[in-house]
């Protein structure tokens, strides 16, 4: 479903100053994605990147760890929100770019590693894959995390107690992401996922948490009106069937993508777990 990118930008810009203290899930996933980047370094002693792109860098959480792993690399930190980039400290090693991830301001074959945490589900994935493939050097690595299609399944189910409209953002399917990477021409494609569950005292606490970390339904055609008291009660009643130990669960499917730009055309394989 098409997305309203300006609405997404405004949402993240509005929470930029408080993002670090509220985006608990995003920070946890970042730690896990950084571990995968460290594994890349351990497995390949020849991995000595000169240019790393932190795509959708947000407030720059990943930058200190990337600098520690690859102290000789130039890091391009890119985000479409100026308010987010205002929280990032630039330096000779770190260059900041306010730009559209669908139209990257880098030359062809100029980047060794593209690292991206929890960005992809807010984009047109196929356009991003095309642009990343363009800017990667042959043999360059793409490493990403994003939310998958079963994310917030409890909230989606609870909304069915209210109406049949699409109230929750559409997240991409794991198998489709793998297929798209193959079709674009990536090699050594690995796609896997895990579920992280957060718990809340009530529905309002969940919805406030989602909003505080910049998330909301950005699909075109979404219901933009205020929620009535009666709808809130219906939603709350619908969510109660999931309550355990006096807490409401919210499940997040975390999808991890790893692939390279092939050195030899059409040298591809796929491993989905």
Buried (B, 14 or more C-beta within 10 A) or exposed (E): EEBBBEBBBBBBBBBBEEBBEBBEBBBBBBEBBBEBBEEBBEEEEEBEBEBBBBBBBBBBBBBEBBBEBBEEBBBBBBBBBEBBBEBBEEEEBBEBBBBBBBEBEBEEBBBBBBBBBBBBBBBBBBEBBBBBBBBBBEBBBBBBBBBBBBBBBBBBBBBEBBEEEBBBBBBBBBEBBBBBBBEBBBBBBBBBBEEBEBBBEBBEBBBEBBBBBBBBBBBEEBEEEEEEEEBBEBBBEBBEEBBEEEBBBBBBBBBBBBBBBBEEEEEBEBEEE
